[in-house]
Amino acid sequence: MSAAQKLRWARLVNELTYLHEEGEFLETINKSVASEFHEYYQDFCERLSIDIEALNRDNADRVRKIYGMTDASEGVEETKKALSDLQQQLATYTGPSVFPLDPESDEEPSPSEYEMTQDETELHEVFNKVFRKIAMRLHPDRLSPDLTDAERKASAEKFNTARKALEERKYFILLSMAKEMKIKTPRNYRQQIRWMKKEIGQLNNHINTQKSTYNYLFSECDTIEEKDRVIQKFIHHLFGINFAK
């Protein structure tokens, strides 16, 4: 392994760490602003005398499609209630105020659903060994009897962090923990670089999706005029209504 390739590996680890944190931060923003978005949406409709219930009713098929609802067995009242609930619970529901402006691509499968390639399986086994080394250091039977309850609790939290990192294939967390605990890290740099480049591409796509949501666009607004324009785009997307410029 050349010095240049090792530096490249280290740079990718840093980039991967940053992108994971950025993605999680954007998700937090989108969730935290959902309630404010919904309240502003309702206020906007009241100001312009827009009947939300009538729009839901008249555009039920369009709204169901956008929300991804399967309503073959739903009656009129059930569908009406479902549509109403969706717009009243945006704080916990990733619906229209959270979906991308032009959603076309399917969501990425979760780590538990994704079928790993042989290369990824081999890499996972490598980091499974790293996890076991970390777990051995944090096992209650190996901890010093002089540790306080708080220190033992901290060790248990570190163990759970390492286990979650392995399950979610966030290997950069295991690398960081191994370095902190002076545990030798795997030297399969080429294999790690291949995986990191693929993961970085997926994370960039995820970040771009988060930034294209109505919640995020709303959170970036500084004026009432800007907020109104976002709400107008949202209503146009949801109901096909055009607002005069």
Helices and strands as residue ranges (DSSP letters): H 3-47, H 52-58, H 60-67, H 76-88, H 118-138, G 140-142, H 149-167, H 171-180, H 189-211, H 214-219, H 224-239
